[in-house]
């Protein structure tokens, strides 16, 4: 078979003739348009400009630019991947963060708090939780069932999440970091043949130096993820799009660009310094890398005469901030560690502080529950920990994630007492800015219920007892969302990149759309979120997707061709005052019954949160 550039006019004419053929006296119903969802992981709207990202800049101005878009909190990759896939909020999907508690009855010998950007972990979670840990049907799964061609390409983890139940031959075509390796999703023989014809390897390249994050004494990477993503976009434009065109039926394709996220996390431009943070030359090169991928994708659609029949949605899963490790009042920061600069908080500082406050033993959940003694310079390797006299039956499980942490309190007679102690302690910490507590446990003063932010629903995975949001602030620039920093529970160094908080810098994601079903040169100022994408595209594709839970997004009708404005309201929720008068504030907007969460936390401690108690 020929590659992307070898289609001839006679082939195109034959294809068009077949597409226009009428069977019988009644004209065939028009086919739905194709859909491409292009996810630029970690892209901030403030970072899009004509120099670093000219294609992204022009794309948003050609079609619909969503000027009031939202990532779901906690603002991490896999939670928002499930939202993009299913149209459900996290209280339904159970994907509460990149690292979650799977329960104490998980596979023997494995950590109870797995990092789920991993195909093997996702498969294990599916096996543990009735075949599909999210419990919801994804857009790709629904499209595949209806006979569409489907594919997901790019970053390990969120790519497989796009079709957890049907990836691989003969279902959804999947290309990610593990393609061609043991344990990777098998390649369809037809696709493998086309790879060979286009001189593309059947094994995805590794990230190489881009994957090097450095340490507290060694800067991280100075290179974007160009080699790996060049392979993925070549597979997309030279193999998958031509294959889908030849099939003469609609297709849905998800391309997930690891950049700028991966590079912003690992960049070495700002070792132990808050500035330039994620605004240095390496991060800008990563944005340009993703922009080049989009340019090649759009060129491929034009070359194959698919542009006029394809809706393209470009979105980022979350915003981004710079890591801060400075908090002199934390007990954990007052200890000394060989891999942490003096005065900085170590990975696992929340777990260390809680264990010290409650006078309970601490164990590293990622090191076979090895004991941890902060006074001896030890900390949980990744930040994840179990706290209690018996690590097999802990009082608290800590899932460290970055800009926010998840705390789980397994059922025990003293759980109410431990929960209250933990909440009262956390309310007094300078690094905390807002708490959310499981409704079923009783919400103490100072905290808001999980249901207030759609974290309480039909989830199959264990629901967090407490979600801890960390303090965020501006490092000093005209647009504070462009230079946000956040205290982060992470192995990354101060000055590198992180997300996950409830600041507007992390909840503000990039979102734009262009194609036959969308308005042209339109700025949509109504709130929109990642949970709205799936339900909007399902409407365009004519898919009636079943639903277990009720925490769903809305159809973005105002952005569609012929759409009309929608009424928007706004408000603020306030908790009862807790210890030291702490009040968790939540600012939101609303369209109909759908709420969009802008920022939350304590007054003066969350970037983008308006002042007031």
VENBELWO-V277512 format. One record per residue. N is the residue number from 1. RES is the residue in one letter. PSI is psi in whole degrees, -180 to 180 (NA if undefined). Layout:
n,res,psi
N,RES,PSI
N,RES,PSI
//
This chain:
n,res,psi
1,X,150
2,X,159
3,X,-166
4,X,-30
5,X,9
6,X,11
7,X,131
8,X,163
9,X,-36
10,X,-35
11,X,-41
12,X,-42
13,X,-41
14,X,-41
15,X,-44
16,X,-40
17,X,-43
18,X,-39
19,X,-29
20,X,-1
21,X,134
22,X,126
23,X,108
24,X,-176
25,X,-18
26,X,130
27,X,142
28,X,149
29,X,142
30,X,142
31,X,149
32,X,154
33,X,160
34,X,161
35,X,133
36,X,124
37,X,113
38,X,110
39,X,121
40,X,96
41,X,123
42,X,16
43,X,128
44,X,135
45,X,-32
46,X,-16
47,X,-2
48,X,124
49,X,168
50,X,-16
51,X,-55
52,X,-28
53,X,65
54,X,-36
55,X,-45
56,X,-40
57,X,-46
58,X,-36
59,X,-46
60,X,-29
61,X,-13
62,X,-38
63,X,-118
64,X,129
65,X,118
66,X,107
67,X,-2
68,X,51
69,X,163
70,X,135
71,X,155
72,X,141
73,X,141
74,X,135
75,X,68
76,X,173
77,X,-58
78,X,-37
79,X,-44
80,X,-24
81,X,-41
82,X,-34
83,X,-44
84,X,-36
85,X,-42
86,X,-18
87,X,10
88,X,149
89,X,170
90,X,-24
91,X,-22
92,X,-44
93,X,-24
94,X,4
95,X,82
96,X,-21
97,X,176
98,X,-29
99,X,124
100,X,165
101,X,122
102,X,-2
103,X,162
104,X,-8
105,X,25
106,X,-177
107,X,135
108,X,140
109,X,-8
110,X,152
111,X,147
112,X,-7
113,X,74
114,X,150
115,X,120
116,X,10
117,X,62
118,X,126
119,X,-39
120,X,-41
121,X,-41
122,X,-42
123,X,-39
124,X,-41
125,X,-40
126,X,-43
127,X,-37
128,X,-35
129,X,67
130,X,41
131,X,-17
132,X,100
133,X,-23
134,X,-25
135,X,1
136,X,156
137,X,129
138,X,165
139,X,-46
140,X,-40
141,X,-43
142,X,-42
143,X,-43
144,X,-44
145,X,-32
146,X,5
147,X,6
148,X,154
149,X,137
150,X,146
151,X,152
152,X,129
153,X,138
154,X,-135
155,X,133
156,X,132
157,X,-78
158,X,-25
159,X,-49
160,X,-31
161,X,-24
162,X,-22
163,X,81
164,X,-22
165,X,-5
166,X,30
167,X,142
168,X,174
169,X,132
170,X,29
171,X,-134
172,X,131
173,X,128
174,X,128
175,X,120
176,X,-167
177,X,-28
178,X,4
179,X,130
180,X,-7
181,X,166
182,X,128
183,X,-10
184,X,160
185,X,128
186,X,149
187,X,131
188,X,133
189,X,-36
190,X,-39
191,X,-40
192,X,-41
193,X,-41
194,X,-33
195,X,-46
196,X,-41
197,X,-26
198,X,14
199,X,37
200,X,134
201,X,157
202,X,2
203,X,124
204,X,137
205,X,153
206,X,172
207,X,-21
208,X,-137
209,X,-23
210,X,-25
211,X,1
212,X,115
213,X,-5
214,X,-163
215,X,-167
216,X,-12
217,X,-10
218,X,124
219,X,154
220,X,-155
221,X,154
222,X,12
223,X,138
224,X,175
225,X,54
226,X,-42
227,X,-49
228,X,-44
229,X,-27
230,X,-39
231,X,-47
232,X,-42
233,X,-30
234,X,-42
235,X,-42
236,X,-48
237,X,-27
238,X,-20
239,X,-56
240,X,-49
241,X,-45
242,X,-40
243,X,-45
244,X,-38
245,X,-41
246,X,-26
247,X,-18
248,X,40
249,X,160
250,X,154
251,X,156
252,X,124
253,X,133
254,X,124
255,X,122
256,X,105
257,X,121
258,X,-34
259,X,147
260,X,-4
261,X,-57
262,X,-40
263,X,-40
264,X,-37
265,X,-47
266,X,-6
267,X,145
268,X,22
269,X,-12
270,X,45
271,X,117
272,X,14
273,X,142
274,X,-21
275,X,135
276,X,-7
277,X,-131
278,X,12
279,X,17
280,X,-180
281,X,-31
282,X,-43
283,X,-39
284,X,-37
285,X,-34
286,X,-39
287,X,-41
288,X,-35
289,X,-48
290,X,-38
291,X,-39
292,X,-37
293,X,-44
294,X,-42
295,X,-42
296,X,-38
297,X,-47
298,X,-37
299,X,-37
300,X,-39
301,X,-41
302,X,-44
303,X,-35
304,X,9
305,X,38
306,X,-7
307,X,-43
308,X,-16
309,X,14
310,X,125
311,X,129
312,X,123
313,X,128
314,X,128
315,X,152
316,X,151
317,X,-27
318,X,170
319,X,-154
320,X,153
321,X,172
322,X,140
323,X,131
324,X,138
325,X,10
326,X,117
327,X,92
328,X,-20
329,X,-17
330,X,136
331,X,-42
332,X,-38
333,X,-19
334,X,-8
335,X,173
336,X,135
337,X,143
338,X,-21
339,X,14
340,X,128
341,X,144
342,X,135
343,X,-11
344,X,150
345,X,141
346,X,169
347,X,135
348,X,19
349,X,-33
350,X,-45
351,X,-43
352,X,-47
353,X,-43
354,X,-44
355,X,-40
356,X,-44
357,X,-42
358,X,-3
359,X,49
360,X,151
361,X,152
362,X,139
363,X,147
364,X,114
365,X,-18
366,X,7
367,X,47
368,X,39
369,X,39
370,X,141
371,X,147
372,X,129
373,X,104
374,X,-31
375,X,-16
376,X,15
377,X,22
378,X,147
379,X,157
380,X,133
381,X,-50
382,X,-3
383,X,-20
384,X,141
385,X,160
386,X,142
387,X,130
388,X,170
389,X,-34
390,X,112
391,X,-21
392,X,-16
393,X,68
394,X,159
395,X,-35
396,X,141
397,X,129
398,X,120
399,X,102
400,X,133
401,X,-18
402,X,-107
403,X,-5
404,X,155
405,X,154
406,X,132
407,X,131
408,X,136
409,X,92
410,X,150
411,X,127
412,X,156
413,X,-33
414,X,15
415,X,-47
416,X,-41
417,X,-45
418,X,-39
419,X,-46
420,X,-42
421,X,-44
422,X,-45
423,X,-48
424,X,-39
425,X,-46
426,X,-35
427,X,-24
428,X,-6
429,X,137
430,X,-27
431,X,-6
432,X,141
433,X,75
434,X,138
435,X,145
436,X,130
437,X,142
438,X,124
439,X,-39
440,X,-14
441,X,-4
442,X,120
443,X,114
444,X,161
445,X,143
446,X,-15
447,X,157
448,X,157
449,X,153
450,X,-34
451,X,-24
452,X,-24
453,X,26
454,X,36
455,X,9
456,X,111
457,X,-131
458,X,24
459,X,141
460,X,-30
461,X,160
462,X,138
463,X,134
464,X,146
465,X,-40
466,X,135
467,X,123
468,X,120
469,X,138
470,X,158
471,X,139
472,X,156
473,X,168
474,X,140
475,X,0
476,X,91
477,X,171
478,X,-46
479,X,104
480,X,-26
481,X,-16
482,X,-15
483,X,49
484,X,149
485,X,154
486,X,137
487,X,131
488,X,135
489,X,90
490,X,159
491,X,-16
492,X,161
493,X,158
494,X,133
495,X,-20
496,X,-175
497,X,150
498,X,170
499,X,-172
500,X,-11
501,X,178
502,X,24
503,X,158
504,X,-20
505,X,-33
506,X,-30
507,X,-16
508,X,106
509,X,170
510,X,140
511,X,127
512,X,159
513,X,147
514,X,144
515,X,-178
516,X,-23
517,X,0
518,X,156
519,X,160
520,X,141
521,X,52
522,X,132
523,X,116
524,X,110
525,X,-1
526,X,152
527,X,144
528,X,159
529,X,171
530,X,-27
531,X,-15
532,X,-19
533,X,-50
534,X,-44
535,X,-31
536,X,-47
537,X,-35
538,X,-39
539,X,-44
540,X,-33
541,X,-5
542,X,30
543,X,129
544,X,99
545,X,125
546,X,158
547,X,134
548,X,-52
549,X,174
550,X,1
551,X,81
552,X,163
553,X,-171
554,X,161
555,X,128
556,X,65
557,X,-32
558,X,-19
559,X,-9
560,X,158
561,X,128
562,X,8
563,X,161
564,X,156
565,X,155
566,X,145
567,X,140
568,X,134
569,X,172
570,X,162
571,X,178
572,X,130
573,X,145
574,X,134
575,X,168
576,X,149
577,X,136
578,X,-156
579,X,137
580,X,22
581,X,15
582,X,133
583,X,125
584,X,122
585,X,145
586,X,116
587,X,134
588,X,163
589,X,164
590,X,136
591,X,114
592,X,-124
593,X,-1
594,X,124
595,X,146
596,X,126
597,X,116
598,X,-56
599,X,157
600,X,157
601,X,-160
602,X,147
603,X,130
604,X,1
605,X,-1
606,X,124
607,X,130
608,X,-7
609,X,125
610,X,148
611,X,158
612,X,153
613,X,NA
//
